[in-house]
Amino acid sequence: MKLNLRGWNFIVYTLISNNFKNLEFSLLELYQYEEYFKLVYPSNFHIKDKLRQTLQNLRNKGLLL
């Protein structure tokens, strides 16, 4: 399946698919990568909010439950 993801959607989905078996994770587990996202997006001061928004986007695309 070819995914047409860019930006936050691509990075978050890739991180989840590479680090969490069967795409099962908790929000707290994902928050452990906050420092990584701060390096990628240094001007974003609302990383946790953006992660939650991105998870909603991925869910709406049918990539996450």
N, C-alpha and C positions, 0 to 999 in steps of 0.2 A: 504494500500500500504506500503510495507516494503522498507525503504530507506537504501541504503548502503553508508552512508556518514561517513567520518572520519575527524578529525582535524578541520581546518578552515571551511570547507564545512558544517560539522555537527553543529558546534557552531553557525555560522551565520544563517543557515537555521532554527535552533531551536529558536534562538533569534527572527527572523522575524516572524515565525509562532506563537510564543507565545505572541508577542507584537503588531503586526500589523494586523488588521482585513482584511480579504480577501487578505493577503499578499501585501497590498498596502502601500507603504512608499516612502519617498524621500531619496535621498542620504544624505541630511543634517540631516534628522531624524536618519538615521543609524549612522552617525558620532557622534551623542550624546552618543553613547555607546563606544566611543574611550577609555575612561579611564578603562572600564571593560576589553577590549582587551589588554590594557597595563598590567593589572594585570595577565591575562592568559598567555600572551606572552611578558614577560618583556624585552627580548633581541631583540624584533622587533621594530625598530625605524621608520617604514614606514607603520603604521597601516592603514591609509586611502588608500594607494596604494593597500595593501593586501585585504582590504574590497572590493575595486572595482574589483580586480582580482577574488575574491571569488564569487562575484555577477555574473561575466561573466561565471564562471564555473557552477554555479547553473542554469543560463539561458541555457547554452549548454546542461545540463542534462535534461532540460524541466521542471525544478521545479519552475522557475520564468519566467515571460514574459519580 
